Amino acid sequence: MPCIQKSRVVRIFRPKHANELSKSIKNIFGFRPGNIFLYELAFMHKSAHVERNGREISNERLEFLGDAVISVIVADFLFKKFPFADEGILTEMRSRVVSRNSLNKIAEKLGIGRLVRMSATPVSNAYTGNAFEAFFGAVYLDKGYAFAQDLLVGFIFGRRIDIDAVISTETNFKSKLIEFCQKEKLILDFVIVEEIQTGRKKQYVCEVTVNGESKSRGMDYSIKSAEQNAAEKALEAFKSGAE
């Protein structure tokens, strides 16, 4: 099983912080980490990265791994939970669970945000979902796949969030907004108005305009997600205006 060498990570963090993080993980998730340095790394936002031998060290690699781990666990969970659902339905349900919006909300409900080390004010709440993915990358390396699966399905899905509500929640806000505007005969447009470089990643700012006027803005690390974010806010604005 791949691992991150302790000798290359231990010098980055203070023992006091490691102890505090270990206690926080135990309080939130009910277990104590084996290799605490993996979890310190998982909660190190790229804005707080350190450099060793000319390389940036942050949670991005663990985020990449955790994304894959979560996707496989969710696919297996849905496959067993809905034995008669076809591939298309299972794919749509998985997309709803692992969408950036869903992971952000799950992470916020669990209190992931307060564990993340940052050196800059976040411009969106995407960092919480990213840290959630990185956390599961750390869990997989530290405890193995079976433990990560039980943590996500048995503990988080089973006790901490209403997974059925997540599965049934509409996440394609852009399509909903397009349908709404077509029905109301409104002119809708999505415009990328700004690109913000944060480390090696780029964040996109999407503005939704309705009949030529700005309705909302959304931000994320992909244009598609930024559009979804902006569309969700526009729908909320229309709903508030109708009340």
N, C-alpha and C positions, 0 to 999 in steps of 0.2 A: 504494500500500500504506500502511495507517495506521502512524503512528509516534509515539513519545513524544519531545518536544523535549528535546535535551540541556540547553539552557539552564535548563530548569525542574528538572532532576534532578541536574546536576553539583554543585550546592552542598551536596547532602545528604551526600555520601560523601567519605571521605579517599582521596587517590591511592594510599596504601600499601595500603589494603584492596582497592581496585580491582585493583591488580597481583596481590595474593595470590589474589583470586577468579579472575582470568583464568588463573593457573597451575593452580589447583585444577580448573577446568573442563577445561583441556587434559589434565590427568592422568586425570580420570575419563571424559571423553567424547571425547578425542582431537582437539579443535579449539580454536582461539582465537577468542573473541568479537570481533565488529566493534564494536558499540556496547555496551561493558561496563556502561554505566549501566542498560540494560534488565535485565541479569542481577543487578545489585545490587538492583534493585527486585523482581525475581522472588523473591529470597531474603530479603526484608524482611517478616517476620511482622507481623501486625497489632498485636501487643503492642509492637513496636518502631517503630511508625509515626511519621512526622513530619507536621507540619501546614504547609501553604503556602497562603496566601490563604484561610484558613478551611476548607481541605479536607484530609482525611486522605490521606496517601500510604503505601500498603503494597502487598503483592503480590496483593490481592484482584481487581483488574481483570485482571491478567495471568493469574490463576488461572481466571477466567471464560473468557478467550480460549483458554488452553491446553487446557481441558476439551473445547472444541469441536474444536480441532485434533487432539487425541489420538483422539477418537471417530471422526472422519472417516478418519484414517490406519488405525486398527484395523479399521473397517468395510471399507475397500478391501483391506487385507491378508487378512482372512478371506474376502472375496468371491472373491479370486484363489486362495487356498490351498485352499478347499473348493468347487470348481466345481459340485458336484452337491448341496450342502446347501441345504435350503429356507429360506425367510425366518425361520421360527420357530427353527430350529437356529442360524442365523447370529446372530440377535438374542440368543439365550441365551449363545452363545460370546462375543459382544462384551460382554455384561453381566459375564461372569466376568473378562474382561481389564481392563475399565475400572472395576470395582467399587472402592469406597474401600479395602476390605481388600487387594485385589490391588495397587493403586497404592501403598499404604503399604509393602507388602513389597518391591515393586520399588525404590522410593525408598530404603528402608533398605539393601537389598543394594548399591545403587550408592553409598551414602554421602552422600546428599542432606542428611540431618539436620545434619551438621557444618557445612554451608554456610549454614544459616538463621540470620539474626540475630533474636534474641528478647530481650525484656526481662522475661520472666516464665517460670517453669518450666511446661512444657507439661503439660496434664492428660490428654492422650492422644497417640498417635503419628500422629494424622490430619494434623498439620502437615507431615509429610514428604511425604505424597501430594499435599497442597495445593501445596507448593513444587514438586513434580515437574510438576504441571499448569502452574503459573506459569512454570517454566523453559521449557516448550515454547511457551508464549505468547511468551516473549522470543525463543526461537529462530526462531519463525515471523516475527516482526517484523524481526529482525536478518538472518536468512539466507534466508527464504522457505520456502514450503511444501515444495518438492522436497527441500531440505536437511533439514527437520524430519522428513520421511517416511523419508529414508535413515538418519537418526540413530536413529529409533525402530525401524524394521524391520530395517535392515541391521546396525546396531551393537548396539543394546540387545537386540532379539529374536534377532539372529543370533549374538551373541558373549557377552553378559553374563547372560542369564537363559534358562531353559528354558521357552519360550513354550508348547510343547505341554503341559507340566505345568500351566501356568496355565490354559490352555483347558479342560483336563479336570478341574480342581479344582472341587469342589462349593462354591458360595459362598452358597447359600440355607440358612444354618445354622438359621434359625428354623423352616423346614419340617422339617428333619432332627430338630430337638429336639422338635417337636410330634409327629412320627411315633414317636420313641423313647418319649416319655411316654405316648402312647396305647397303645403295645404293652405297656409296663410297668404300665399302669393308674395312672399318677401324675397328680396335679392340677398343671397348669402355668399360670403367669400371668406376664404382662409388665407391669411398672408403671413409669411415669415418676416417679421419686422426687425429681428435682431439675432445675432449669433454670439454667444458668450463662451470664450475659451476658458475652461477650468482645468488646469493641468494638461493632461494629454487628451482630455475629452472636450467635446463641444456641446453646449446647451443651446437649444433653439427656442425662441420666443415667438409664439404664434398668436396673431390677433384675429379675432372673429369680427367681421363687419356685417351689419344687416342694414340694407338700404343705404349703404355708404357710410354708416356711422359705427364707430367702435362699440362693440357689445361686451367683449371680454378678452382676456389674454391668458395664455397657458404656456408653461415652460417644461421642457424635459430634454433628455439626451438624444431623442430621435424626433424627427419631424412628425412622424405618425403619432407618437405619444403626446407631443406638444399640442397637436390638433385635437386629440381626444380630450386633453386637459382643458383646453379653451372651450371646446364644445360643451363639456359638462358644466362649466361655469356659465355659459350662455343660456343653457337650458334652465339652470337654477335662477338666473336673472329673469327669464321669461315667467317662470313659475311664481317668483316673488311678486312680479308686477301684476300678475293675474289675481293674486290674493287680496 
